[in-house]
């Protein structure tokens, strides 16, 4: 059976992939090098309408940095109002913060347009790009503007406060201060999905295994992961990210019916025969050599096969998207 996503539970709209930060755990590989493209009001409305039609009445807005383009965000808020989509919160890294009065003014204007809640990133990974002063500044400005806030995640505050709040501190500084097992400590304290840049961040404490071991222990198919709509994402280009499998995509318009295997050969292969089937598929299509250092898990192998296909110019479908995701691999 091909992949069929017929219900959506809870998810987000990726407004842009560009971000001033390039956090080492970012699932979507956002960063300054990504395109500044921002979701249009029309596309946001189309994504919200599709989500509503499949049973999801509440979404968040993420990125990239959604507040990098306040006018664009105003369009998203208007699209939510127009379609009847409830926006739970908008994510921000606080990188845009400069001055308290300007921040209060901006957030007050956005509040009048429908911004009710901000998720403000607070972690050692973000602190590599955003000084704590900015993070705390946005939290305070939002409270003043009457916008609800939740720092994500507050338990990291004590760790980040160990450093100068006026400066950024790369993750290496945290390793030096808290020891080489600090990434394992982070995984004990919070859930971080292993995908995107997170493989490299956590590989030193998780280890990597040869491809044979990965294939031997992998489940027979990836249908459950790909069909999981409990934390889905749609993006500015009108693509839907199946499950948390960043770098894979189907068109939002194609949700609600079984995916056409000819249009989606990779998603169909992964849904039907998992990483083993995909490995064989890639080997038959394009010579693929697994990395000698191995992989953290089947998803890192999957990402590496997809990188290989994009580098070999494999454009038989639009499933490997956005292409920029693979550019830095
Ligand atoms: S192996 Fe690929 S398709 Fe399967 S869960 Fe991991 S990223 Fe998703």
Boltz pocket constraint, residues with backbone or C-beta under 6 A from the ligand:
constraints:
  - pocket:
      binder: B
      contacts: [[A, 222], [A, 225], [A, 226], [A, 242], [A, 243], [A, 244], [A, 245], [A, 246], [A, 270], [A, 274], [A, 275], [A, 298], [A, 299], [A, 300], [A, 302], [A, 303]]
      max_distance: 6.0
